[in-house]
Amino acid sequence: MTRLPDAVGTTFSTDLALTTVRLMQTYFLNNFKRPNISARVLLRILLLCSALLVAATVMTETAMANTVYADTEHSAMKTVLVMGDSISAGYGIQREQGWVSLLDRTLSQSEYTWKAVNASVSGETTGGGLARLEGVLNEHEPKIVIIELGGNDGLRGYPVPKIHDNLAQMVDLVNARGAVSIVVAMRIPPNYGPRYTRAFDQVFAEVAKEKSALLVPFLLEEVALKDNMMQNDGIHPTALAQPILLDALWVHLEPLL
């Protein structure tokens, strides 16, 4: 009597492979003892089942290779993190119209293996940003961090030394992770008095110099006095102004990519 092979502990990685083997087993169990089944028919069945099994194996290996490639490509993406206030959060416009979203789109459409993550919050201060920063760094593990904060501190008249300390601590946290810090300068209206206004204007350059961070000039320089570029509050840029904000930052960011 011809005996079927004993079962072996094989794991099949696809349903197709497992189904093929089960069909082979079923066929042999039902037909192997029939005298009217010729050797030629059995050979054809064996060849067909073998071909199906090979095809299933190739499909599995190809799918696994594609998955590994996709995972590798995703893990290779580096992150530009933006910690900002309403200027970066896109206050008064659709978030996808904001300069950070435009930055992410620019990166995705270029040869750079970078993406932009927007962790900006409208109304945020340097103190609030400092409190959130470590958690955001843990979550996104960025290689570049853009700090666009301080405007709300100035508008609320917060002490400039405190603004300095908050910004400096943020840069320290970023540097400790081996990432690059970019400090974006901010400005306030002159009605806060010349002494406070001057000290506020200088604090960003001071922190950047002390901590060896990259300083980016005031992003709204080219749009602040243009009616169609600013919303009715005179503080927040319109959607039309967002590409100009991105251009102002891009010339400083691109060499780091």
Number of C-alpha atoms within 10 A of each C-alpha: 4 6 7 10 7 6 6 6 6 7 8 14 13 12 10 17 20 15 15 18 16 12 12 15 14 12 13 16 12 9 12 16 12 10 7 8 11 9 9 9 10 15 11 11 15 14 12 14 17 15 13 17 18 13 14 21 17 12 15 18 13 12 12 13 12 12 12 12 12 12 11 11 11 11 10 11 13 18 18 26 24 22 26 26 25 20 26 26 25 24 19 15 16 12 16 14 16 25 24 28 22 18 21 18 14 17 18 14 10 9 8 13 16 20 18 22 18 18 18 22 19 14 16 20 23 27 19 14 24 20 13 14 19 15 11 15 17 10 9 14 19 24 20 23 24 23 25 27 33 30 23 19 20 22 12 11 14 15 13 19 12 13 22 19 16 22 26 22 17 25 26 15 17 24 18 10 14 13 17 19 24 23 24 21 23 22 21 19 11 11 8 14 9 11 9 17 18 14 13 26 17 15 20 25 19 15 22 21 12 9 16 14 21 18 20 23 17 17 21 22 13 13 19 18 11 12 12 14 20 19 18 12 7 13 14 21 28 23 22 15 22 26 16 18 23 19 14 18 20 14 11 14 17 10 7 9 12
